[in-house]
């Protein structure tokens, strides 16, 4: 029991670290002028951070369900995804209407549908004031829909060949379809997570000393930084995508598994609202922040105030979204189960 709890704390830490770093990176990347800080931030995010999020999604679902995917699985997953998406975007839309932003248009509907990636892929200019970062939700939706196929091919005797083939195809597509480069990164990481979840476990797959993973992570960071600064070819970053899950995940997983007391409970709490934080944080930073607080120019104060706004709001929206998701599940699943029992009794 304690081992399972520690494992979940490890995953919570990976999720919390990734989303929090993305939050900070989106501010630093736009407003910081320190070249060293910018290089560190850009070497880590979005490459490493989005890879971590993709991996834990694929691993946790495949290790839990293996090959047992039915209608109930998809109802639960999509009710969770779309409840938060709908609630969060609706709150932002109301705020943007008050601020007279252009938000009532066809692109907003596409964002509500969770299809934002296709606007980026087709290089269409987003005319809606919402939609930032929602390409990730499109990718996750596609991964959910193809998860039964993934778990099947990774249960096959040639599963390693299947994984290598997908990785190679994604790396190639990353060079050809480059409008959303992190998309292929997430797909690679999700598949690696699924592969390990089906055929092994995170404990069995990553048994080397923590020092080994720390050194490997440092080397990956150095390579990414060199590519980011164009000291070596920038395309090298794409070749690093498959390596992130195998070295950075076990390092952060072990760190998170050893967190206790305040740090542990805070990590678990932030992880529980991280999805909502990811969706809404774009609208309280940078140029959006200036509309709320035009006289505050300190980047430090912007970060502090943005966190003060985003974290409580995300917590509230998470509670509302959870209640909405449970209502949908009760309506579609439990009612169906009750009807099935009545039919059996009648027979």
C-alpha positions as CSV (number, residue, x, y, z in Angstrom):
1,X,0.0,0.0,0.0
2,X,2.8,2.4,1.0
3,X,4.7,1.5,-2.2
4,X,1.6,2.4,-4.4
5,X,1.2,5.6,-2.5
6,X,4.8,6.6,-3.0
7,X,4.5,5.7,-6.7
8,X,1.6,8.0,-7.1
9,X,3.5,10.8,-5.3
10,X,6.2,10.3,-7.8
11,X,3.8,10.7,-10.7
12,X,2.2,13.7,-9.0
13,X,5.6,15.3,-8.7
14,X,6.3,14.8,-12.4
15,X,3.0,16.3,-13.4
16,X,3.3,19.2,-10.9
17,X,6.9,20.0,-11.9
18,X,6.1,19.9,-15.7
19,X,3.0,22.2,-15.5
20,X,4.6,24.6,-13.0
21,X,7.7,24.9,-15.2
22,X,5.5,25.5,-18.3
23,X,3.7,28.2,-16.4
24,X,7.0,29.9,-15.5
25,X,8.5,29.4,-19.0
26,X,5.6,31.1,-20.7
27,X,6.3,34.2,-18.7
28,X,10.1,34.1,-18.8
29,X,10.2,33.4,-22.6
30,X,8.2,36.6,-23.3
31,X,9.5,39.0,-20.8
32,X,13.0,38.0,-19.4
33,X,16.0,39.5,-21.0
34,X,18.7,37.5,-19.2
35,X,20.2,35.3,-21.9
36,X,21.4,32.6,-19.4
37,X,17.9,32.3,-17.8
38,X,16.3,32.2,-21.3
39,X,18.7,29.5,-22.5
40,X,18.0,27.3,-19.4
41,X,14.2,27.8,-19.8
42,X,14.2,27.1,-23.5
43,X,16.5,24.0,-23.2
44,X,13.9,22.5,-20.8
45,X,10.6,23.6,-22.0
46,X,8.6,22.7,-24.0
47,X,10.8,19.6,-24.9
48,X,11.3,17.9,-21.6
49,X,8.2,19.2,-19.9
50,X,5.7,18.1,-22.5
51,X,7.5,14.7,-22.9
52,X,7.0,14.1,-19.2
53,X,3.3,14.8,-19.4
54,X,2.9,12.6,-22.4
55,X,4.7,9.7,-20.8
56,X,2.8,9.6,-17.5
57,X,-0.5,9.8,-19.4
58,X,0.4,6.8,-21.5
59,X,1.9,4.9,-18.7
60,X,-0.8,5.3,-16.1
61,X,-3.6,4.4,-18.4
62,X,-2.0,1.4,-20.1
63,X,-0.7,0.0,-16.8
64,X,-4.2,0.3,-15.2
65,X,-6.3,-0.9,-18.1
66,X,-3.8,-3.1,-20.1
67,X,-6.0,-4.1,-23.1
68,X,-9.4,-3.6,-21.4
69,X,-10.8,-0.6,-23.1
70,X,-14.6,-0.3,-23.4
71,X,-17.2,2.4,-23.6
72,X,-17.0,3.1,-19.9
73,X,-13.3,3.9,-20.2
74,X,-13.9,6.4,-23.0
75,X,-16.8,8.0,-21.2
76,X,-14.7,8.5,-18.0
77,X,-11.7,9.9,-19.9
78,X,-13.5,12.3,-22.2
79,X,-15.9,13.5,-19.5
80,X,-12.8,14.4,-17.5
81,X,-11.1,16.1,-20.4
82,X,-14.1,18.0,-21.7
83,X,-15.7,19.0,-18.3
84,X,-12.6,20.9,-17.4
85,X,-12.1,22.3,-20.9
86,X,-15.7,23.5,-21.1
87,X,-15.8,25.0,-17.6
88,X,-12.4,26.7,-17.9
89,X,-12.9,28.1,-21.3
90,X,-16.4,29.4,-20.4
91,X,-15.0,31.4,-17.5
92,X,-12.3,32.8,-19.8
93,X,-14.8,33.6,-22.5
94,X,-17.0,35.5,-20.0
95,X,-13.9,37.6,-18.9
96,X,-12.9,38.2,-22.5
97,X,-16.4,39.4,-23.5
98,X,-16.3,41.9,-20.6
99,X,-12.8,43.0,-21.9
100,X,-14.2,43.2,-25.5
101,X,-11.9,40.6,-26.9
102,X,-12.8,38.8,-30.2
103,X,-14.0,35.5,-28.7
104,X,-17.3,34.8,-30.4
105,X,-16.3,33.1,-33.6
106,X,-15.8,29.8,-35.4
107,X,-12.3,29.3,-34.0
108,X,-13.6,29.4,-30.4
109,X,-16.0,26.5,-31.3
110,X,-13.0,24.5,-32.6
111,X,-11.2,25.2,-29.3
112,X,-14.2,24.0,-27.3
113,X,-14.2,20.8,-29.4
114,X,-10.6,20.1,-28.4
115,X,-9.4,20.4,-31.9
116,X,-7.0,23.3,-31.6
117,X,-4.1,21.4,-33.0
118,X,-5.5,21.4,-36.5
119,X,-5.5,25.2,-36.6
120,X,-1.8,25.2,-35.8
121,X,-1.1,22.3,-38.2
122,X,-2.8,24.1,-41.1
123,X,-1.0,27.3,-40.2
124,X,-4.2,29.2,-39.9
125,X,-4.2,32.4,-37.9
126,X,-6.2,31.9,-34.8
127,X,-8.8,34.7,-34.7
128,X,-10.1,33.8,-31.3
129,X,-8.7,35.2,-28.0
130,X,-8.8,31.7,-26.5
131,X,-7.0,28.6,-27.6
132,X,-3.4,29.1,-26.4
133,X,-1.7,25.7,-25.7
134,X,-4.8,23.7,-26.4
135,X,-3.0,21.7,-29.1
136,X,-1.9,19.4,-26.2
137,X,-5.5,18.4,-25.6
138,X,-6.0,17.5,-29.2
139,X,-3.0,15.2,-29.0
140,X,-4.2,13.6,-25.8
141,X,-7.6,13.0,-27.3
142,X,-6.0,11.3,-30.3
143,X,-3.8,9.2,-28.0
144,X,-6.9,8.1,-26.0
145,X,-8.7,7.0,-29.2
146,X,-5.7,5.0,-30.4
147,X,-4.8,3.6,-27.0
148,X,-6.5,0.2,-27.6
149,X,-4.4,-0.2,-30.8
150,X,-1.2,0.9,-28.9
151,X,-1.7,-1.6,-26.1
152,X,-2.3,-4.3,-28.6
153,X,0.8,-3.7,-30.7
154,X,2.9,-3.4,-27.5
155,X,1.6,-6.8,-26.3
156,X,2.9,-8.3,-29.5
157,X,6.1,-10.4,-29.8
158,X,7.5,-7.6,-32.1
159,X,6.6,-4.8,-29.7
160,X,10.1,-3.3,-29.7
161,X,10.1,-3.1,-33.5
162,X,6.7,-1.4,-33.3
163,X,7.9,1.2,-30.8
164,X,11.0,1.9,-32.7
165,X,9.0,2.3,-35.9
166,X,6.7,4.8,-34.3
167,X,9.6,6.8,-32.8
168,X,11.3,7.0,-36.2
169,X,8.2,8.0,-38.0
170,X,7.5,10.8,-35.4
171,X,11.0,12.1,-35.6
172,X,10.7,12.2,-39.4
173,X,7.4,14.0,-39.2
174,X,8.8,16.4,-36.8
175,X,11.1,17.6,-39.5
176,X,8.4,17.7,-42.2
177,X,5.4,19.0,-40.1
178,X,7.1,21.4,-37.9
179,X,4.3,23.9,-37.0
180,X,3.8,22.2,-33.6
181,X,7.1,20.4,-32.9
182,X,6.1,19.4,-29.4
183,X,3.2,17.4,-30.7
184,X,5.5,14.7,-32.0
185,X,7.4,14.8,-28.8
186,X,4.2,14.1,-26.8
187,X,3.2,11.3,-29.1
188,X,6.6,9.6,-28.7
189,X,6.6,9.9,-25.0
190,X,3.0,8.6,-24.8
191,X,3.9,5.6,-26.8
192,X,6.9,4.9,-24.6
193,X,4.8,5.2,-21.5
194,X,2.2,2.8,-23.0
195,X,5.0,0.4,-24.0
196,X,6.4,0.2,-20.4
197,X,2.9,0.2,-18.9
198,X,1.8,-2.8,-20.9
199,X,5.0,-4.9,-20.9
200,X,6.6,-4.0,-17.6
201,X,6.4,-1.4,-14.8
202,X,8.2,1.8,-13.9
203,X,10.0,0.1,-11.0
204,X,11.2,-2.8,-13.1
205,X,12.2,-0.7,-16.1
206,X,14.3,1.9,-14.3
207,X,16.5,0.1,-11.8
208,X,19.8,2.0,-12.2
209,X,21.2,4.2,-9.4
210,X,19.7,7.7,-9.1
211,X,23.1,9.1,-9.8
212,X,23.0,7.5,-13.2
213,X,19.7,9.2,-14.1
214,X,20.9,12.5,-12.7
215,X,24.0,12.5,-14.9
216,X,22.1,11.4,-17.9
217,X,19.5,14.2,-17.3
218,X,22.3,16.7,-17.1
219,X,23.9,15.5,-20.3
220,X,20.5,15.7,-22.1
221,X,20.1,19.3,-20.8
222,X,23.5,20.2,-22.0
223,X,22.8,18.8,-25.5
224,X,19.4,20.6,-25.6
225,X,21.1,23.9,-24.5
226,X,23.8,23.5,-27.1
227,X,21.1,22.9,-29.8
228,X,18.9,25.7,-28.5
229,X,21.9,28.2,-28.7
230,X,22.7,26.9,-32.2
231,X,26.2,25.8,-31.1
232,X,25.2,22.4,-32.6
233,X,22.4,21.9,-35.1
234,X,19.0,22.8,-33.6
235,X,17.5,19.6,-35.2
236,X,19.4,17.6,-32.6
237,X,16.6,18.5,-30.2
238,X,14.2,16.3,-32.1
239,X,16.5,13.3,-31.7
240,X,16.4,13.8,-27.9
241,X,12.7,13.3,-27.7
242,X,12.8,9.5,-27.2
243,X,15.5,9.8,-24.5
244,X,13.6,12.1,-22.1
245,X,11.2,9.4,-20.8
246,X,14.0,6.9,-20.2
247,X,16.3,9.2,-18.1
248,X,14.4,12.2,-16.8
249,X,11.2,10.4,-15.8
250,X,13.0,8.0,-13.3
251,X,14.9,10.8,-11.8
252,X,11.9,13.0,-11.1
253,X,9.9,9.9,-10.1
254,X,12.3,9.0,-7.4
255,X,12.5,12.6,-6.1
256,X,8.7,12.8,-5.9
257,X,8.4,9.4,-4.3
258,X,10.5,10.6,-1.4
259,X,8.6,13.8,-0.7
260,X,6.9,14.0,2.7
261,X,4.8,16.2,4.8
262,X,4.2,19.7,3.4
263,X,6.1,19.3,0.2
264,X,4.4,16.0,-0.5
265,X,0.9,17.3,0.2
266,X,1.5,20.5,-1.7
267,X,2.7,18.5,-4.7
268,X,-0.3,16.2,-4.6
269,X,-2.7,19.3,-4.4
270,X,-1.0,21.1,-7.3
271,X,-1.0,17.9,-9.4
272,X,-4.8,17.6,-8.8
273,X,-5.4,21.0,-10.3
274,X,-2.6,21.0,-12.9
275,X,-4.9,20.4,-15.9
276,X,-7.0,23.4,-15.0
277,X,-3.8,25.5,-14.3
278,X,-2.5,24.5,-17.7
279,X,-5.7,25.7,-19.5
280,X,-6.3,29.0,-17.8
281,X,-2.8,30.3,-16.9
282,X,-2.2,31.7,-20.4
283,X,-4.9,34.3,-19.8
284,X,-3.4,35.8,-16.7
285,X,0.2,36.3,-17.9
286,X,2.1,38.6,-20.4
287,X,-0.2,40.8,-22.5
288,X,-3.3,39.5,-20.8
289,X,-1.8,40.4,-17.4
290,X,-1.2,44.0,-18.6
291,X,-4.9,44.4,-19.3
292,X,-5.7,43.6,-15.7
293,X,-2.7,45.4,-14.1
294,X,-1.2,47.9,-16.6
295,X,0.9,49.6,-14.0
296,X,2.8,46.5,-12.8
297,X,5.9,46.0,-14.8
298,X,8.0,43.9,-12.5
299,X,8.3,40.3,-13.8
300,X,8.6,39.0,-10.2
301,X,5.4,40.7,-9.2
302,X,3.6,39.5,-12.3
303,X,4.6,35.9,-11.5
304,X,3.4,36.2,-7.8
305,X,0.1,37.9,-8.7
306,X,-0.6,35.5,-11.6
307,X,-0.1,32.6,-9.2
308,X,-2.3,34.2,-6.6
309,X,-5.1,34.4,-9.2
310,X,-4.6,31.2,-11.1
311,X,-4.1,28.7,-8.3
312,X,-7.3,29.5,-6.3
313,X,-9.3,29.8,-9.6
314,X,-8.0,26.5,-10.9
315,X,-8.9,24.9,-7.6
316,X,-12.5,26.1,-7.8
317,X,-12.8,25.2,-11.4
318,X,-11.4,21.8,-10.7
319,X,-14.1,21.1,-8.1
320,X,-16.8,22.3,-10.5
321,X,-15.4,20.2,-13.3
322,X,-15.1,17.1,-11.1
323,X,-18.7,17.5,-10.1
324,X,-19.7,17.9,-13.7
325,X,-17.7,14.8,-14.8
326,X,-19.2,12.7,-12.0
327,X,-22.7,13.8,-13.1
328,X,-22.1,12.8,-16.7
329,X,-20.6,9.4,-15.5
330,X,-23.6,8.8,-13.2
331,X,-26.0,9.6,-16.0
332,X,-24.3,7.5,-18.8
333,X,-22.7,4.7,-16.8
334,X,-24.5,4.0,-13.6
335,X,-27.9,4.4,-15.1
336,X,-26.9,2.0,-17.9
337,X,-25.7,-0.5,-15.2
338,X,-29.0,-0.2,-13.4
339,X,-30.9,-0.9,-16.6
340,X,-28.8,-3.9,-17.3
341,X,-29.5,-5.3,-13.8
342,X,-33.2,-4.8,-14.2
343,X,-33.1,-6.6,-17.5
344,X,-31.3,-9.5,-15.9
345,X,-33.8,-9.7,-13.1
346,X,-36.6,-9.6,-15.5
347,X,-35.2,-12.5,-17.4
